[in-house]
Amino acid sequence: MSKYEPLLKYLKENNKDSYKLSYEEIKNILGFNINHSFLTYKK
């Protein structure tokens, strides 16, 4: 099971065309702080 499974489940259960979630809301859904390094990661 992926650590992001709770977020995928949330998205499937709410069945919307689009979502606007804050980092705080995502953290609450997942149950842990997300790493913001992906915002500045450059390949």
C-alpha positions in Angstrom: 0.0 0.0 0.0 1.3 3.4 -1.0 1.6 6.1 1.7 -0.5 8.3 -0.7 -3.3 5.7 -0.8 -5.5 7.8 1.6 -5.4 10.7 -0.8 -6.2 8.6 -3.8 -9.2 7.1 -1.9 -10.3 10.6 -0.9 -10.3 11.8 -4.5 -12.1 8.7 -5.8 -14.8 8.9 -3.0 -15.5 12.6 -3.6 -15.7 12.1 -7.4 -15.3 15.8 -8.5 -14.0 17.1 -11.8 -11.4 19.2 -10.1 -10.1 19.8 -6.6 -8.5 22.7 -4.8 -6.9 21.4 -1.6 -4.5 23.3 0.7 -1.3 21.6 2.0 -3.0 21.5 5.4 -6.0 19.6 4.0 -3.7 17.2 2.2 -1.7 16.7 5.4 -4.9 15.9 7.3 -6.0 13.4 4.6 -2.7 11.7 4.5 -1.9 11.9 8.2 1.6 13.2 7.7 3.4 16.3 6.4 4.2 16.3 2.7 7.6 17.2 1.5 7.6 20.5 -0.4 10.9 19.8 -2.1 9.0 18.6 -5.2 8.1 22.2 -5.8 11.7 23.2 -6.4 13.1 20.0 -7.8 14.6 20.5 -11.2 15.6 17.6 -13.5 
